[in-house]
Amino acid sequence: MAAKKNLKRIAQSQRESAVTLSPLEKIVVNFGRQPEHEVPHVNLKYFHYEHQCLSAWRPEELKALSAFVGKLRKSKWHNIQMSGGSLGHKTGFGYTPHKNRNSLPSHPEIDKISEDITFFELRVAREMRVHGFRCLDAFYLVWLDKDHEVYS
């Protein structure tokens, strides 16, 4: 009985000393988000058009890119990350984290992005890839790579 009272007292003490987050703070730190709510969208804030521009893509490649964006929006981040795997065993988006950030094309804005951020590639179709990083639900598309040359 004394142990039960002690546990109740500890629980009460923890509730009283707990930090309460505002609704905005919960969004910023991704607190309490469920995987089924992590719906990706593409953000071009850091897009490096000087590396490869959309104008370098043929019409059928642009159609594949449009289909990729549509497919991405209908997916969940958990499923996208699970599409990675060992060489020859990747599926769908083929999520592949970049292990060496220094091997990526130079980009004036990238040095401003925390080293804690993981850059990765996603498969658009066949050899076509896009490279970038994730922050909350957004996929920040940084580099186009129609010939799979950035991180082959």
N, C-alpha and C positions, 0 to 999 in steps of 0.2 A: 504494500500500500504506500509506503514512504517513497519507494522508487517511482511509482506512478505520479505522485505529487511533485517529485523532483523533476520528472520529465515535462510535466505541464508547466512548471515554473520556468524551466529552460526554454521551452517553446515560446512562452509569453515574452520572455526577455529577448529572444531573437526577433520576434515580431516587432517589438518596440524599438529595437535598434536597427531594423532593416531600412535600407535606403529606398525611398519611393521615387519612381521615375515618372516624369510627365509623359503624356501621350506622344509628344514629339521626340523626347529622349528615347522612348521605347522603339520608335521607328529607326532612329539614328543608330542605335546599338543592336538592332535586329532582335530585340528581346521578345520572346514568346511567339516568334513567327513559326509557323508550321511548314514543312516542306511542300505540302500541296498548295500553299499560297505563294510560292516563289516562282512567279511567272516572268520569264526573261523578256527583255526588250533591248533593242540595239540603240546605243548612244554613240554619236560621232564626235563628241567633244575633243578627243585626242586623235582623230583620224589624220594620218600622215599621207596626204595626197601626193606629196613629192616622192614618196617611195614607189607607189603605184596608184594611178588614178583610175577611176571608173571608166574613163574614156579609152583605156587600154584593153577593156573587156569587149569581146564580140557580143552581138545581140543575144545569142543563145547562152552565153556565160552570164550575162546580166539577168536573163530569165531564171537561170539556176540560182543566182544570188537572191533574187526576189522570192523564189520558192523557199530558199533557206531561211530568210527572215520570217516568212509566214510559218514555217515549220517550227522555228525557234519560239515564236510567240505562243504556239499551241503546246509547248513542252513545259517541263518543270526542271529546275536546276539540278535536282537530285538525279533525274533520268539522264540529263546531258552528261553529268560527271561520271555516271555509270557506263556511258558509251565508250569510255577509254578502255585501255587494256594493253596487253603486250602486242608487239608487232604481229600483224596477221589475225588478231583476235578482236579488233576494234569494230564497233558497230555504229550505225547512224552517224552522229556528229563526230565520232572518233576523238573525243576530248583528249588532248595531249598537253600536259603541263610542260612548260619550258624550264628545264633544269638550270640552264645557264643564261641569265639575262644579258650578259655581255655579248652573246652571239647574235642577238637581235639587231635589226637595222638601227642605226643611230637616229635619234629623234630628240629634238630640243626640249620637249615637255616631259619625257620619260624620267629624267633624273629627279624631277620634282615629285614623282610618285614613290611612295614608301617601298622599301625593299621587302616588306611583309606581303605586298601584293603579288599574287601569282599570275604570271602571264601564261597563256595557253593558246593552242590552235584548235579550230573547229573545221570539220570538213564541210565544204559547200556541196561539191559533187566531184567525182573522179579525182583529179589532181588539185582542184581548186580548194584553197584554204583561206580562212581569215584568222587573224591573230589579234589578241587583245587581253583584257582582264575583266573580272567581275567585281562589282561593288553593289551590294544588296541585290536587287533584281536586274540591274543593268549589265549588259555586256558592252563594254567600251571597245568598239572595233577600232583598232589602231592601224593595222596593216592589211591590205589586200594581198593575196598571193595566188594568182591564177595558175601558176605553174609549179606550185609546191617547192619553192626555192628558199624561202626564209628559214625554215627549220625542218629540213628534209631528213 
